[in-house]
Amino acid sequence: MTEENPKVTKLPIEGKRNILITSALPYVNNVPHLGNIIGCVLSADVFARYCRLRGYNAIYICGTDEYGTATETKALEENCSPKQICDKYHAIHKEVYNWFNISFDEFGRTSSPQQTEVCQAIFKRLYDNQWLSENTMQQLYCDTCEKFLADRLVEGDCPTLGCEYDSARGDQCEKCGKLLNPTELKNPRCKVCQKSPRIRDTDHLFLELPLLKDRLEKYINEMSVVGLWSQNAIQTTNSWLREGLKQRCITRDLKWGVPVPHEKYSDKVFYVWFDAPIGYVSITSCYTPEWEKWWKNPENVELYQFMGKDNVPFHTVMFPSTLLGTGENWTLMKTISVTEYLNYEAGKFSKSKGIGVFGNDAKDTGIPVEVWRYYLLTNRPEVSDTLFTWSDLQAKLNSELLNNLGNFINRVLSFIAKPAGQGYDSIIPAIPDDVSDDSHELTKKLAIEVSAYLEQYIDAMEKVKLKQGLKLAMSISSEGNRYLQEAEFWCLYKDNKPLCSLVMKTAVGIVHLLACLLEPFIPSFTLEVFKQLNLSPETHLSLRDEKGDIDRAKRPWEIISAGHKIGKPQPLFRELKDEEVEFYREKFAGSQADRIVRAEAEKVAEQLKKTKVSDGSGKKKSSKEAKNKAVGEPDISISRLDIRVGLIKKAEKHPAADTLYVEEIDVGEEQPRTVVSGLVNYIPLDEMQNRKVCVLCNLKPVTMRGIKSHAMVLAASNDSKVELVEPPTDARVGERVTFPGYEGNPDEILNPKKKVWETLQVDLHSNDELVACYKDVPLTTSAGICKVSSIRGGSIK
């Protein structure tokens, strides 16, 4: 529930369209990013607002998904209980969605007593109806912790040949990306106590999906047509059916979850895929004790569900099967709206890696919420993945919101607000009896075009084609601008005032219509427009058939009454400048961890600037002494190293040495540099091709077995391994790697006699977070920090 919307409990009403809207429950172990927001909660919010605008009896239900392994793992990381994690992130999610003006009727949690009650009741029906079976599985068990270990509570060596990453998770290796089972790991260890677990049998309950296949297919075949399911939802669902439905385990050996109400399985909880969709029902039960009137009323309620593509099978196969298996008269999903992925600049949004713009980041930019909502919705990935870029956001804001929409509304209201003799003194003019729309071809043409766009808008929104609906509404704004320009209202005011009154009364009607049509997309914009029109949204924000709103909108000159006094016009949008875009692009480069490190490094740099020069004895030097020192031999500072981001264009074995590679590396100069590296025994040749590396460029060239090496590739090593120091993938080739807090230009060539490199090298290392550092300062690029794959505490040289 947003703070400006007081809670009014609604129940289905006989004879009205009753619409139950849900969006996929966001998982509670992190801050939602923009991809999460457009993928479910924002899309559902647009449809919910549209339904209210049309006068439908609609409620919008959502909440945080709180049970499962990921929560337990996050609790371990943050050294607190799962409940504390859920409390913390539920509040963060709620705050983010409030800022985005998401109009939930109820935003709840799956860790509530109501969830336990509803979930266990559904389980008992399935059990009594004999849709469940028992099976034995093998899982890793930790004798020290006295518990079975979920996938993410196990780490070990990746079994993939050539990878062998020593911190692979039980479900996936983060280095090579291979999906794993915990029992496949080499040298597995418990993430809690670091002891080695053993394989042990454990019994679990399974939902017999194959036995429910006929009922499920009947539902899918009927409802996918009636509900106009999106093509990506149909394809994913059919793929599952073609592969054949399999038994699905519904229990887990965890403590954080809904307890299984069965004596044999009382030490287990329900698997999150089984438990989470039931959250829609339990959160509705928090909204009203008469929740069954929504959820067990398929004759009078239409269920619309919004989600990202990875959630489809849980909503088209798993959840319907669960409800069908109870034998009760559930309200099953009518329409599913699915989004593909929204990608970020050159890569993917990622909660686990902290890549992209997150909900709290959007707020901190100072860019208004209506701009964020508009951009995400124009870029909604409805049929294929789309890309967020800062330059595209700038273009959409400046050309579409500012120059099209904002310009039209401001021109109309500003002219009406001008004093008599120049305008209408803020009073909507009356249209003289001898003037009509039929007598003015431009007004007649505009009315026809607006009518057509309005009908298309309603058709698109009814079919949940949100991006198309937004585009059609903006087309009406474009028509409004064209109408003003072709009518030349500024000339009409002097030469034909009666006709000017028709034009301006029509134009201000279009302003009102746009405020209504765009409210589902950018509600804060609508509130501001109604304020400038001096109209109450409670009374005038409507697009209902029964009130004649649609019919009246086709005659825009009739929308606002003559004699009405408008408020004070103000610009609605502000231009986003190039330097702001560049600032945001740099600020949000890399991962959240990189940004934190950069921010800390900037603080260190600021402190160093303020620190007075000292000679090391605690005695401050005079500025004259410091100056004299600067004239002589410079201090041995890390800033004297010329380390750059390089791209290996080509690598091959040295013709005269078995342990050496010869690489051609682009370091941002006219020609690549030839570099010889002793890495043959550590890094396969194919892994040396076309990869970014950190290159020390100002060592004196040295000949190695007949080939002159003009730089050195930096690598970390320990007793058994060697790994390249890698810049972020988005780092620019040729850019200098810096050390925040250490200012200065590099030497052209390091003097070997002064031992500058040898002196500095002893403090270059990889830390426990795998970050490449000089002392405690990370090697930093414009795209983030440089890292190694797995060597902690390694020496870099």
C-alpha positions, 0 to 999 in steps of 0.5 A, a space after each residue: 500500500 503506498 502511503 498516499 492511498 488509504 486502505 479500503 478493503 474491497 470484496 468481489 461485487 456481483 455484476 462488476 468486473 472483479 480483477 485480482 492482480 498479483 506480481 511475482 513475490 520478490 525474494 527478500 535477500 537483496 535490494 530490488 534492481 530495475 530489472 526486478 521492478 519492471 519485470 513484476 511489481 511495476 508492470 502489475 501496478 500499471 495494470 492495477 491503476 488502469 483497472 481502477 481508472 476504468 472503474 473495475 473492482 480490482 485489488 493488487 496483492 504482492 509481498 516479499 518471498 522470505 523462506 528458503 536457503 537463500 535467506 539462511 545463507 544471507 543470514 550467515 553472511 550478515 551474522 544474524 537470524 533469518 527473521 532479522 534478514 527478512 525484517 531488514 529487506 522487507 522494509 527496504 523493498 517496501 521503501 523502494 516500492 513506495 518511492 516508485 508509487 506502486 499502489 499495492 492493496 496489500 504488500 505482505 510477507 510469506 513468513 506470516 502465521 497466515 502463510 503457515 495456516 493456508 500452506 498446511 491446509 493445502 498440503 493436507 488436501 493434497 495428502 488426503 487426495 493421494 497426490 503425494 508420494 515418498 522417496 529417498 534422496 541422497 544429500 550432504 550431511 554435516 555431523 558438526 552442525 547436525 543437519 543436512 546441507 542445502 545447495 548454497 550451504 556447501 562449497 568445494 572444488 569445481 569438478 569441471 576439468 580446467 576450472 577446479 575453482 576452490 569456492 564453487 557453490 553446491 548449485 553452481 560454480 561462479 567461475 565457469 558457470 556450470 550448474 552442479 549438484 552438491 554431491 558432485 563437488 570435490 573436497 566439499 565443506 560446510 559453509 558454516 563450520 568448514 568441516 567435510 560433510 558426508 552423503 546420507 539418505 533422507 526421505 522427502 515428499 513429492 507432488 505427483 505431477 504426472 498424475 495431474 497431467 490431464 487436469 492441468 492440460 485441460 486448464 492450460 488449453 482453455 485458459 491460454 486462449 481465453 486469457 490471451 497468454 503472452 507467447 513467451 509464457 505459452 512456449 515455456 509451458 509447452 516445453 515443460 509439457 513436451 519434456 514430460 511432467 516429473 515428480 517434484 519434491 515439495 520438502 526440504 531439510 531446513 529450519 526456516 520455512 513452513 513446517 510440514 504437518 506430518 509426524 514423519 516429516 516434522 523436522 522438514 519445511 516446504 520447498 520454496 517453489 511450493 510455498 511461495 505461490 501460496 503467498 498470494 493467497 495468504 497475503 490476501 488473507 491478511 488483507 481480508 478475512 473473507 479472502 476466499 471470496 477472491 480466491 475460491 470464486 472463479 465464476 466472478 473473479 479474473 486472476 491476472 499474474 505478472 512475472 519475469 520469464 524465469 517464473 513461468 513454469 511455477 505459475 502455469 504448471 506447479 501452482 495450478 497443479 497444486 490447486 487442482 489437486 486440492 479438489 476445491 473450486 479455486 480461482 485459477 490464473 486467467 491471464 499471465 503477463 511475462 517479461 524477458 530480461 532488462 539488461 544493463 549497459 553492456 551486461 546483465 542486471 544481477 542481484 547476486 553480483 550487485 550489477 546495475 541500478 538498484 531501487 535505492 540508487 534510482 531515488 538517490 540520483 534525484 531524477 524524478 520517479 515519473 522519469 524512471 517509471 516512464 523509461 522502464 515502461 517504454 523499454 519493457 521487455 515484452 517479447 525480447 530482452 531490452 537494454 537500459 542505457 543512460 544515453 537512452 534514458 536521457 533521449 527519452 526524457 529530453 525528446 519524449 517527456 520534455 519536448 513532446 508531452 511537457 511542451 504541449 501541456 505547458 504551452 496550453 496552460 501558460 497561454 490560458 494563464 496569461 493576463 487578459 489581452 494576452 491570454 485568458 487570465 487563467 479562465 477556461 474560455 467559453 465557445 461562442 454559439 456561432 463556432 463549432 468543431 464542424 466549422 473548424 477542420 483542424 479540430 474535427 480532424 483532431 477529434 477523429 484521431 484522438 477517438 481512434 487512439 483512445 479506442 486502440 489504447 483501451 484495446 491494448 491495455 485490456 490485452 495487457 500490452 502496456 508498452 503499446 498503451 503508453 505509446 498510443 497515449 504519447 501519440 495523442 500528445 504529439 497530435 496535440 502539439 501538431 494541432 497547436 502548431 497548425 492552428 497558430 493559436 497565437 495568431 487566432 487570439 489577435 485575428 479570430 478570438 472566437 475560434 481561438 477559444 475553441 482551439 484552447 478549450 479543445 487543447 486543455 481538454 486534451 491535457 485532461 485526457 492525457 493526465 487520465 491516460 498516463 496515470 497508470 504509467 506516471 501517476 505523480 505526473 498526473 497529480 501535478 497536471 491536475 494541480 495545475 488544472 486546479 481539479 480534484 483527481 478523486 473526482 476527475 481521474 476517471 475513464 469509465 464507460 458508465 460515467 460517459 468518460 470515453 464518449 466525452 473524451 472523443 469531444 475534447 472541447 467538452 471535457 473542462 467547463 467554461 469559466 473554470 479557473 486553472 492553477 499556476 502552470 509550471 514546467 513538468 520536466 527538466 532536461 538531463 544534460 550530457 555531463 549528468 549522464 556521464 556522471 551517472 554512468 561512471 557512478 554506477 559502473 561495476 558492481 555495488 561492491 566496487 562502488 563501495 570500494 571506490 567511495 571508500 577510496 575517494 574518502 581516503 584520497 580526500 583525507 590524504 589531501 588534507 593531511 599535512 606533510 610529515 618527515 616520519 618523526 611526527 615533526 611537520 615539515 615546512 612547505 619550503 622543505 617539502 618543495 626542496 624534496 620535490 625538486 630532487 629524486 621523487 619518492 617511491 610512490 605507487 603512482 610512478 607505475 604506469 599500469 594500464 588496462 590491456 587487451 591480448 589480441 594474440 598469444 602464442 608459445 615462444 618459439 625458443 622457450 617451452 615456458 614462455 608465451 609471446 603476446 600482442 597486447 593493445 594498451 591504447 597506443 597506435 600499435 600493440 606491444 609485444 610482451 613475453 610472459 612465463 605463464 605456459 605452465 599455469 594458464 592454457 593458451 586458449 584462455 590467453 586469447 582476447 582477454 583483458 589484463 593489467 599491464 605494467 607499461 613503463 618497465 625498461 624493455 628486456 630481451 627474453 630468448 631473442 624476443 624483446 618484451 615491452 611490458 609485463 602482464 600482472 599476475 597473482 601467485 601462491 605456492 601452487 597457482 598463478 592467476 591473471 589480475 583482471 580489470 572489470 569487463 567494462 574497463 576501457 582498453 588503454 586507461 590507466 589503473 589508479 590507486 585512489 589517494 596516490 596522485 601523480 604521473 608515472 615515470 616514462 621509464 622506471 630506472 632499474 638502478 633505483 629499484 622502484 618496481 622492486 620496492 613497490 612490488 612487495 606491497 602488491 597482493 590479492 586480499 581475502 575478497 580477491 581484490 588486487 591491492 597495493 597495501 589496502 588500496 585497490 587497483 581501480 579503473 573507471 569501471 571498478 576494481 581489479 580482481 583475481 579468480 580465487 587466490 587469496 593473499 597472493 603476491 602480485 608481480 
